Each structure stands twice: as C-alpha cells, then as structure tokens.
C-alpha cells in the first residue's frame, strides 16, 4: 500500500516547485508495518517521523494526520467485522459501537478537550498535529491482548479500565461499555494527553487526571468505601518505605491496595494544592519527576511534600517522608504506566500509557 499526500492538501492553485517536490515523495507503508504477538499492526513511527521532516513545513501536519488514519485503517481491518473508523473534526473513534453511540462518543470527545483546556488553564495543551484518537475494543480479551505489547514479558500488573498510549502515535484505549462508563475514561486519558508536554511526576500527573475526571464526569455510583474507611487504609499502608514508591511512581504498578491508594492520595494532594490556582499553576509547570516536584513545591507552594503527606495521614512530619530520589532503585515513572520510546507531534519526551483501575 502506498501512502501519498492528497493534492488538495497542497493548495487549490498550482503548487510551487518546492511543495510539488515534497508532495511527490510518498511513504510506502508495507515495509513500515509489522504485526505484533497479539496480531495487531504496528507502524514504524520513526520512519514516519523522518518522512514528515523531509516535507515542507506547510505539509507536515496533514501528512502526520494521514499517517495516523492509514495506521488506524490497518488496525480496523485486523479487528474484524463490526469495527468502524469514524471522525468528527480532530476526534477519531475506532470501535464497534452502535452508530448513535459512536456519534455521541465523538461529540463527548470534542467537548471534553475544550473543557479540559478550560479546567486546566495554563497547563493543558492540545497537539498542533494529529488527532484525538480513541480505540474501544469489543471485549476484555482483545483489549488486554492489545495493551500487552507495552508490558514486559514477566511480572504481574494491575488491571486497567483504559490507557493513554504514545508509542509514536498518541491514542487512548478502553473496552466496550455503556457510554456513561466510557466517558470518565475519556476525560481521564485525554487529560493525560493534554499534559503530555510536561515532565510531571506520577502523583501530580494522576492527581490532575483524577480530579479533572471527577469534575467533568462525576462518578455514577457512591464510592465503595467511606472517607473514614479510606483514611484508615491510607494510615495502615503508607510507611517511610512505601511513600518513596508513591513519589517515584512505582506504587501505581502495584497489584494490591497500593494501586488504589496511590490514586486517592494523589487526588487529595492535588485537590488541596490546586485550591490556590495562581500558585499551583507555576508549581505544576516547574514540577519535575526527577525529585517528584519537591523543589517546585517549596518554591511556589511553600510546602514540603513529605510534611504535606504526613498532614493528610495525621502523622508528625518526618524528613524520611519527603521525596528521596537517591533511594529510588529505578528511574521515576511519569504516572501509572511504563515509558515507551516514541515520538509524536504532541511531545518528544518519554511517552506514556496510564492505568485507570479502581474508578
């Protein structure tokens, strides 16, 4: 299959020589596509990136967007009958949802991007290139077969309700549910996408996503645990050792209550800090995963992160509770995900995919 720029993308008038030369270049997709162990097509996005960079500047955004759609057509074909690729503006949906549900989902995606940008004013950005892509898999088996590509071969991993993935082409994935169940996944994962340009530590990344999700798509049913029950769980779980997993982002990879409690503690901290948005915004813009945002918190919020956690847990502040990067055995995580080497129009830093279990 040969992927070409459409002539209409150049201009309605005769193209200039340089633009015509660039448009004449085409990307042969077949050598760039491999099939992973799950049977899904994977496009060599580095090859796409090199091709796009060889085009004239006015053509690059459209070329990247066409490459995304070409890959999605291959993915749609691999999923079998019933799956359709539908678009609305920059929103793209690959699913087997009924036509009316698909239209409502695309409409919700479009509205959510605008609402997230408003809620996270000064932090959230939308990509200059590419689409907002949602893939809704028909069943759990297909979903996990797809996302298994981004895990190591060994180990036990937390379950998930949705993921934001950037393995070159940013997209987020979930399973087929009632639209009311899909909506909070869309908001949560789209928030991650809108924050992808910032090197946020895990707790800040996830705390912003959870709070934005709750604001724009409130829970359908009461929480399974009362606030008091959750507080007691927090007090029992967090120690000087486990809190370092929280700061480094490793606690989101746990398969026990540490996963759920990480989301909740991040939610609480971000909710408290963001109450004063004028000071929170510069903090979030400067926060770095290398020290879990400790130096930025001291400068812009006037707080020690360890002391803040101790206050939440009703403990006396202790130095051992603040982020201690020297004690982290592995590189910090940007969220409840594993880093995937990739490049895309939205960000050129370590890509991510986020787990959203325990909604």
The 8 nearest C-alpha neighbors of each residue, nearest first, counted from 0:
[[1, 28, 29, 27, 2, 26, 30, 69],
 [2, 0, 27, 28, 26, 3, 25, 29],
 [1, 3, 26, 25, 27, 28, 0, 4],
 [4, 2, 25, 5, 1, 26, 24, 22],
 [3, 5, 22, 6, 62, 8, 2, 25],
 [6, 4, 7, 8, 3, 9, 22, 62],
 [5, 7, 8, 9, 4, 10, 22, 11],
 [8, 6, 5, 9, 10, 11, 4, 12],
 [7, 9, 6, 5, 10, 4, 61, 58],
 [8, 10, 7, 6, 14, 18, 58, 11],
 [11, 9, 12, 7, 8, 14, 13, 6],
 [10, 12, 7, 13, 9, 14, 8, 6],
 [11, 13, 10, 14, 9, 15, 7, 6],
 [12, 14, 15, 11, 10, 9, 19, 16],
 [15, 13, 19, 18, 12, 16, 10, 9],
 [14, 16, 18, 17, 19, 13, 20, 9],
 [17, 15, 19, 18, 20, 14, 21, 13],
 [18, 16, 20, 19, 15, 21, 55, 14],
 [19, 17, 21, 15, 20, 16, 14, 22],
 [18, 20, 22, 16, 21, 17, 14, 15],
 [19, 21, 23, 17, 18, 22, 16, 24],
 [22, 20, 18, 54, 23, 19, 24, 55],
 [23, 21, 19, 24, 20, 4, 18, 25],
 [24, 22, 20, 21, 19, 25, 3, 4],
 [25, 23, 22, 21, 20, 26, 3, 54],
 [26, 24, 3, 2, 23, 27, 1, 4],
 [25, 27, 2, 28, 1, 3, 24, 50],
 [26, 28, 1, 29, 2, 0, 25, 30],
 [27, 29, 31, 30, 0, 26, 1, 32],
 [28, 30, 31, 32, 27, 0, 1, 33],
 [31, 29, 32, 28, 27, 33, 43, 42],
 [32, 30, 43, 28, 29, 42, 33, 46],
 [33, 31, 42, 29, 41, 30, 40, 43],
 [32, 34, 41, 40, 35, 42, 31, 30],
 [33, 35, 40, 39, 38, 41, 36, 32],
 [36, 34, 38, 37, 39, 33, 40, 41],
 [35, 37, 38, 34, 39, 148, 144, 147],
 [38, 36, 35, 144, 39, 145, 148, 34],
 [37, 39, 35, 36, 34, 40, 77, 145],
 [38, 40, 34, 35, 37, 77, 74, 41],
 [41, 39, 34, 33, 74, 32, 35, 42],
 [42, 40, 33, 32, 34, 39, 43, 35],
 [41, 43, 32, 44, 31, 70, 40, 33],
 [44, 42, 31, 45, 46, 32, 41, 47],
 [43, 45, 47, 167, 46, 42, 48, 168],
 [44, 46, 48, 47, 43, 49, 342, 167],
 [47, 45, 49, 44, 48, 43, 50, 31],
 [48, 46, 44, 50, 45, 49, 51, 43],
 [47, 49, 45, 51, 46, 50, 44, 52],
 [50, 48, 52, 46, 47, 51, 45, 53],
 [49, 51, 47, 53, 48, 52, 46, 54],
 [52, 50, 48, 53, 54, 59, 49, 47],
 [51, 53, 49, 54, 50, 48, 59, 55],
 [52, 54, 50, 51, 49, 55, 21, 59],
 [55, 53, 21, 51, 52, 59, 56, 58],
 [54, 56, 58, 57, 21, 18, 59, 53],
 [55, 57, 58, 59, 54, 52, 60, 53],
 [58, 56, 55, 59, 60, 9, 54, 61],
 [59, 57, 56, 55, 61, 60, 62, 54],
 [58, 60, 62, 56, 51, 61, 57, 63],
 [59, 61, 128, 63, 62, 58, 64, 129],
 [60, 62, 64, 63, 59, 58, 65, 8],
 [63, 61, 59, 65, 64, 60, 58, 66],
 [62, 64, 66, 60, 65, 61, 59, 129],
 [63, 65, 129, 61, 67, 62, 66, 60],
 [64, 66, 68, 62, 67, 63, 69, 61],
 [67, 65, 69, 63, 64, 68, 70, 62],
 [68, 66, 64, 70, 65, 69, 71, 63],
 [67, 69, 71, 65, 70, 66, 72, 64],
 [70, 68, 66, 72, 71, 67, 65, 73],
 [71, 69, 73, 67, 72, 68, 66, 74],
 [72, 70, 74, 68, 73, 69, 75, 67],
 [71, 73, 75, 69, 70, 74, 68, 76],
 [72, 74, 76, 70, 71, 75, 77, 40],
 [73, 75, 71, 77, 76, 72, 40, 70],
 [76, 74, 72, 78, 73, 77, 71, 82],
 [75, 77, 73, 74, 78, 79, 72, 80],
 [76, 78, 74, 75, 79, 39, 73, 40],
 [79, 77, 75, 76, 74, 82, 80, 39],
 [78, 80, 77, 76, 82, 81, 75, 74],
 [81, 79, 82, 78, 76, 83, 95, 75],
 [80, 82, 95, 79, 83, 94, 78, 96],
 [81, 83, 95, 94, 80, 75, 79, 93],
 [84, 82, 94, 93, 95, 85, 81, 75],
 [83, 85, 93, 92, 94, 86, 75, 82],
 [86, 84, 92, 91, 83, 93, 87, 101],
 [87, 85, 91, 90, 92, 88, 84, 89],
 [88, 86, 90, 89, 105, 91, 85, 106],
 [87, 89, 90, 86, 109, 91, 130, 105],
 [88, 90, 130, 131, 87, 91, 86, 129],
 [91, 89, 131, 87, 88, 86, 130, 132],
 [92, 90, 86, 132, 85, 131, 133, 89],
 [91, 93, 133, 85, 84, 134, 132, 94],
 [94, 92, 84, 134, 83, 135, 133, 85],
 [95, 93, 135, 82, 96, 83, 134, 92],
 [94, 96, 82, 81, 83, 97, 137, 93],
 [97, 95, 94, 101, 100, 98, 175, 82],
 [96, 98, 100, 99, 101, 95, 102, 94],
 [97, 99, 101, 100, 102, 96, 95, 103],
 [98, 100, 102, 101, 97, 103, 96, 104],
 [101, 99, 103, 97, 102, 98, 96, 104],
 [100, 102, 104, 98, 99, 103, 96, 97],
 [101, 103, 99, 105, 104, 100, 106, 98],
 [102, 104, 106, 100, 101, 105, 107, 99],
 [105, 103, 101, 107, 106, 102, 100, 108],
 [106, 104, 108, 102, 107, 103, 101, 90],
 [105, 107, 103, 109, 104, 108, 102, 110],
 [106, 108, 104, 110, 105, 109, 111, 103],
 [109, 107, 105, 111, 106, 110, 104, 112],
 [110, 108, 106, 107, 111, 112, 105, 90],
 [109, 111, 107, 113, 108, 112, 106, 114],
 [112, 110, 114, 108, 113, 109, 107, 115],
 [111, 113, 115, 114, 110, 109, 116, 108],
 [114, 112, 116, 110, 111, 115, 117, 109],
 [115, 113, 111, 117, 116, 112, 118, 110],
 [114, 116, 118, 112, 117, 113, 119, 111],
 [115, 117, 113, 123, 119, 114, 118, 120],
 [116, 118, 114, 120, 115, 119, 113, 123],
 [119, 117, 115, 120, 116, 114, 211, 123],
 [120, 118, 116, 122, 123, 117, 115, 121],
 [121, 119, 117, 122, 118, 116, 123, 115],
 [120, 122, 123, 119, 280, 116, 124, 117],
 [123, 121, 119, 120, 124, 194, 284, 280],
 [124, 122, 193, 116, 194, 119, 121, 120],
 [125, 123, 193, 126, 122, 116, 194, 196],
 [124, 126, 193, 127, 123, 345, 112, 116],
 [127, 125, 345, 128, 344, 124, 129, 193],
 [126, 128, 125, 344, 345, 129, 60, 124],
 [129, 127, 60, 344, 126, 64, 63, 130],
 [128, 130, 64, 63, 344, 126, 60, 127],
 [131, 129, 89, 132, 90, 91, 64, 128],
 [130, 132, 90, 89, 91, 170, 133, 129],
 [131, 133, 170, 91, 130, 92, 90, 171],
 [132, 134, 92, 171, 172, 170, 91, 93],
 [133, 135, 172, 93, 92, 94, 136, 171],
 [136, 134, 94, 173, 174, 175, 172, 93],
 [137, 135, 174, 142, 138, 175, 134, 141],
 [136, 138, 175, 174, 135, 95, 141, 139],
 [139, 137, 140, 136, 141, 174, 175, 142],
 [140, 138, 142, 141, 143, 174, 137, 136],
 [139, 141, 143, 142, 138, 144, 137, 145],
 [142, 140, 144, 139, 143, 138, 145, 136],
 [141, 143, 139, 145, 140, 144, 136, 146],
 [144, 142, 146, 145, 140, 141, 147, 139],
 [143, 145, 141, 147, 142, 37, 146, 140],
 [144, 146, 142, 143, 147, 141, 148, 37],
 [145, 147, 143, 148, 149, 144, 142, 150],
 [148, 146, 149, 150, 144, 145, 143, 37],
 [147, 149, 146, 150, 145, 35, 144, 37],
 [150, 148, 147, 146, 151, 339, 337, 352],
 [151, 149, 147, 148, 152, 146, 337, 153],
 [150, 152, 153, 149, 154, 148, 147, 337],
 [151, 153, 150, 154, 147, 148, 149, 155],
 [154, 152, 151, 155, 150, 156, 147, 149],
 [155, 153, 156, 152, 151, 150, 157, 252],
 [154, 156, 157, 153, 254, 253, 252, 151],
 [157, 155, 254, 252, 154, 158, 253, 150],
 [156, 158, 254, 253, 252, 159, 155, 356],
 [159, 157, 356, 156, 160, 354, 254, 355],
 [160, 158, 356, 354, 355, 161, 157, 162],
 [159, 161, 355, 356, 173, 354, 158, 174],
 [162, 160, 173, 172, 159, 355, 184, 354],
 [163, 161, 353, 352, 354, 172, 171, 164],
 [162, 164, 171, 352, 353, 188, 170, 172],
 [165, 163, 352, 170, 351, 171, 169, 162],
 [166, 164, 169, 350, 167, 168, 351, 170],
 [165, 167, 341, 168, 339, 164, 340, 350],
 [166, 168, 341, 342, 343, 44, 165, 169],
 [167, 169, 165, 166, 343, 170, 67, 44],
 [168, 170, 165, 164, 167, 166, 343, 171],
 [171, 169, 132, 164, 133, 163, 168, 165],
 [172, 170, 163, 133, 162, 164, 132, 134],
 [171, 173, 134, 162, 161, 133, 135, 163],
 [172, 174, 161, 135, 160, 136, 134, 162],
 [175, 173, 136, 135, 138, 137, 176, 139],
 [176, 174, 137, 135, 136, 138, 173, 177],
 [177, 175, 180, 178, 181, 174, 179, 137],
 [176, 178, 180, 179, 181, 175, 100, 182],
 [179, 177, 181, 180, 182, 176, 100, 104],
 [180, 178, 177, 182, 181, 183, 219, 176],
 [179, 181, 178, 177, 182, 176, 183, 184],
 [180, 182, 178, 184, 179, 183, 176, 185],
 [181, 183, 185, 184, 179, 180, 178, 186],
 [184, 182, 186, 216, 185, 212, 181, 187],
 [185, 183, 187, 181, 182, 186, 188, 161],
 [184, 186, 182, 183, 188, 187, 189, 181],
 [187, 185, 183, 189, 212, 184, 188, 190],
 [188, 186, 208, 184, 212, 190, 185, 189],
 [189, 187, 191, 190, 163, 185, 186, 184],
 [188, 190, 192, 186, 191, 187, 185, 193],
 [189, 191, 193, 187, 188, 192, 208, 186],
 [192, 190, 188, 194, 189, 193, 195, 208],
 [191, 193, 189, 195, 190, 194, 188, 163],
 [192, 194, 123, 190, 124, 191, 195, 125],
 [195, 193, 191, 123, 192, 196, 197, 190],
 [194, 196, 192, 197, 193, 191, 346, 345],
 [195, 197, 346, 194, 345, 198, 348, 193],
 [196, 198, 199, 195, 194, 284, 287, 122],
 [199, 197, 287, 288, 200, 196, 333, 286],
 [198, 200, 288, 287, 197, 204, 286, 333],
 [201, 199, 288, 333, 291, 203, 202, 287],
 [334, 200, 202, 333, 248, 204, 203, 332],
 [201, 203, 265, 205, 204, 200, 206, 248],
 [204, 202, 206, 205, 201, 200, 207, 199],
 [203, 205, 201, 207, 202, 206, 199, 200],
 [206, 204, 208, 202, 207, 203, 201, 209],
 [207, 205, 266, 265, 203, 209, 208, 269],
 [206, 208, 210, 205, 204, 209, 211, 203],
 [207, 209, 205, 187, 211, 206, 190, 210],
 [210, 208, 212, 206, 211, 207, 205, 266],
 [209, 211, 213, 207, 212, 208, 266, 206],
 [210, 212, 214, 208, 213, 209, 207, 215],
 [213, 211, 209, 187, 186, 215, 210, 216],
 [214, 212, 217, 210, 216, 211, 215, 209],
 [213, 215, 211, 212, 216, 217, 210, 209],
 [216, 214, 212, 213, 211, 217, 186, 114],
 [215, 217, 213, 183, 212, 214, 218, 182],
 [216, 218, 213, 214, 215, 219, 212, 183],
 [219, 217, 220, 216, 213, 221, 183, 358],
 [218, 220, 217, 221, 179, 180, 216, 222],
 [219, 221, 218, 222, 223, 217, 358, 180],
 [222, 220, 223, 219, 218, 224, 225, 217],
 [221, 223, 224, 220, 225, 218, 358, 226],
 [224, 222, 221, 225, 220, 229, 228, 226],
 [225, 223, 222, 228, 229, 226, 227, 221],
 [224, 226, 228, 227, 229, 223, 222, 230],
 [225, 227, 229, 228, 230, 224, 231, 222],
 [228, 226, 230, 225, 229, 231, 224, 232],
 [227, 229, 225, 231, 230, 226, 224, 232],
 [230, 228, 232, 226, 227, 231, 224, 233],
 [231, 229, 227, 233, 232, 228, 226, 234],
 [230, 232, 234, 228, 233, 229, 235, 227],
 [233, 231, 229, 235, 230, 234, 236, 228],
 [234, 232, 230, 236, 231, 235, 237, 229],
 [233, 235, 231, 232, 236, 312, 237, 230],
 [236, 234, 232, 233, 237, 231, 238, 230],
 [237, 235, 233, 234, 232, 238, 257, 241],
 [236, 238, 241, 242, 234, 233, 235, 239],
 [239, 237, 241, 240, 242, 236, 320, 235],
 [238, 240, 320, 242, 241, 319, 243, 237],
 [241, 239, 238, 242, 243, 244, 237, 320],
 [242, 240, 244, 238, 243, 237, 239, 245],
 [241, 243, 245, 244, 240, 239, 237, 238],
 [242, 244, 246, 245, 241, 240, 247, 322],
 [245, 243, 249, 250, 241, 247, 242, 246],
 [244, 246, 242, 250, 248, 243, 247, 249],
 [245, 247, 243, 244, 248, 291, 322, 242],
 [246, 248, 331, 244, 245, 249, 243, 332],
 [249, 247, 332, 201, 245, 246, 250, 244],
 [248, 250, 244, 251, 252, 247, 245, 332],
 [249, 251, 244, 245, 252, 253, 248, 257],
 [252, 250, 335, 258, 249, 253, 248, 261],
 [253, 251, 250, 249, 335, 157, 156, 254],
 [252, 254, 250, 258, 251, 255, 257, 157],
 [253, 255, 157, 156, 258, 252, 256, 155],
 [256, 254, 257, 253, 258, 259, 157, 252],
 [257, 255, 259, 258, 260, 254, 253, 236],
 [256, 258, 260, 255, 259, 261, 250, 253],
 [257, 259, 251, 261, 256, 253, 260, 250],
 [260, 258, 256, 262, 261, 257, 357, 263],
 [261, 259, 263, 257, 262, 258, 264, 256],
 [260, 262, 258, 264, 263, 259, 257, 265],
 [263, 261, 265, 260, 259, 264, 266, 205],
 [262, 264, 266, 260, 265, 261, 267, 259],
 [265, 263, 267, 261, 266, 262, 260, 268],
 [264, 266, 206, 202, 262, 268, 263, 267],
 [265, 267, 206, 263, 264, 269, 268, 270],
 [268, 266, 264, 270, 265, 269, 271, 263],
 [269, 267, 271, 265, 270, 266, 272, 264],
 [270, 268, 272, 266, 271, 206, 267, 273],
 [269, 271, 267, 273, 268, 272, 266, 274],
 [272, 270, 268, 269, 274, 273, 267, 275],
 [271, 273, 269, 274, 270, 268, 279, 275],
 [274, 272, 276, 275, 279, 270, 271, 269],
 [273, 275, 272, 271, 276, 270, 279, 269],
 [276, 274, 273, 277, 278, 279, 272, 271],
 [275, 277, 279, 273, 278, 280, 274, 272],
 [278, 276, 279, 275, 280, 281, 273, 274],
 [277, 279, 276, 280, 299, 275, 281, 300],
 [278, 280, 276, 282, 273, 277, 281, 275],
 [279, 281, 283, 282, 278, 276, 277, 284],
 [282, 280, 284, 283, 279, 278, 285, 299],
 [281, 283, 279, 285, 280, 299, 295, 284],
 [284, 282, 286, 280, 285, 281, 279, 199],
 [283, 285, 281, 282, 286, 280, 122, 197],
 [284, 286, 282, 283, 295, 281, 287, 292],
 [287, 285, 292, 283, 295, 282, 284, 199],
 [288, 286, 292, 289, 199, 198, 291, 200],
 [287, 200, 289, 291, 199, 290, 198, 292],
 [290, 288, 287, 291, 331, 324, 200, 292],
 [289, 291, 292, 288, 293, 324, 287, 322],
 [292, 290, 288, 200, 246, 293, 289, 287],
 [291, 293, 286, 287, 295, 290, 294, 296],
 [292, 294, 296, 295, 291, 290, 304, 297],
 [295, 293, 297, 296, 292, 298, 290, 286],
 [296, 294, 298, 286, 292, 282, 297, 293],
 [297, 295, 300, 293, 294, 299, 298, 302],
 [296, 298, 301, 302, 294, 295, 300, 299],
 [297, 299, 295, 296, 301, 300, 294, 282],
 [300, 298, 282, 296, 301, 278, 297, 295],
 [301, 299, 296, 302, 297, 298, 278, 279],
 [300, 302, 297, 299, 298, 296, 303, 295],
 [303, 301, 297, 300, 296, 304, 307, 306],
 [302, 304, 306, 305, 297, 307, 296, 293],
 [305, 303, 307, 306, 321, 293, 302, 308],
 [321, 306, 304, 320, 308, 307, 303, 309],
 [305, 307, 316, 309, 303, 304, 308, 310],
 [306, 308, 304, 310, 305, 309, 303, 311],
 [309, 307, 311, 305, 310, 306, 312, 304],
 [308, 310, 314, 306, 312, 311, 307, 316],
 [309, 311, 313, 307, 308, 312, 314, 306],
 [312, 310, 308, 309, 313, 307, 314, 267],
 [311, 313, 309, 310, 314, 234, 308, 233],
 [314, 312, 310, 311, 309, 315, 234, 308],
 [315, 313, 309, 312, 310, 316, 311, 308],
 [314, 316, 309, 317, 313, 310, 306, 312],
 [317, 315, 306, 309, 314, 318, 305, 310],
 [316, 318, 319, 320, 315, 306, 305, 309],
 [319, 317, 320, 321, 316, 305, 306, 322],
 [318, 320, 317, 321, 239, 305, 323, 322],
 [321, 319, 305, 318, 239, 317, 242, 322],
 [305, 320, 322, 304, 319, 318, 323, 306],
 [323, 321, 246, 324, 243, 291, 290, 320],
 [322, 324, 325, 326, 321, 243, 327, 290],
 [325, 323, 327, 326, 290, 322, 289, 247],
 [326, 324, 323, 327, 328, 322, 290, 329],
 [327, 325, 324, 323, 328, 243, 322, 329],
 [328, 326, 324, 329, 325, 247, 323, 330],
 [327, 329, 326, 330, 325, 324, 331, 247],
 [330, 328, 327, 331, 247, 249, 332, 326],
 [329, 331, 332, 328, 327, 247, 289, 324],
 [332, 330, 247, 248, 329, 288, 333, 289],
 [333, 331, 248, 334, 201, 247, 249, 330],
 [332, 334, 201, 200, 199, 288, 248, 331],
 [201, 335, 333, 336, 332, 248, 204, 205],
 [336, 334, 251, 353, 354, 252, 248, 201],
 [335, 337, 353, 352, 334, 351, 354, 338],
 [336, 338, 351, 339, 352, 332, 335, 150],
 [339, 337, 351, 350, 349, 336, 340, 352],
 [338, 340, 350, 166, 341, 351, 337, 349],
 [341, 339, 349, 350, 166, 338, 342, 167],
 [342, 340, 167, 166, 339, 350, 165, 343],
 [343, 341, 167, 347, 346, 166, 344, 45],
 [342, 344, 167, 345, 168, 346, 347, 341],
 [343, 345, 128, 346, 126, 127, 129, 342],
 [344, 346, 126, 343, 196, 127, 128, 195],
 [347, 345, 196, 348, 343, 344, 195, 342],
 [346, 348, 342, 343, 349, 345, 341, 344],
 [347, 349, 346, 350, 196, 342, 198, 341],
 [350, 348, 338, 340, 339, 351, 347, 341],
 [351, 349, 165, 339, 338, 341, 348, 340],
 [352, 350, 338, 164, 165, 336, 339, 337],
 [351, 353, 164, 163, 336, 162, 337, 165],
 [352, 354, 162, 336, 163, 335, 334, 351],
 [353, 355, 159, 162, 335, 356, 161, 336],
 [356, 354, 159, 160, 161, 353, 357, 162],
 [355, 357, 159, 160, 358, 354, 158, 259],
 [358, 356, 259, 355, 159, 160, 258, 262],
 [357, 356, 355, 218, 160, 183, 222, 259]]
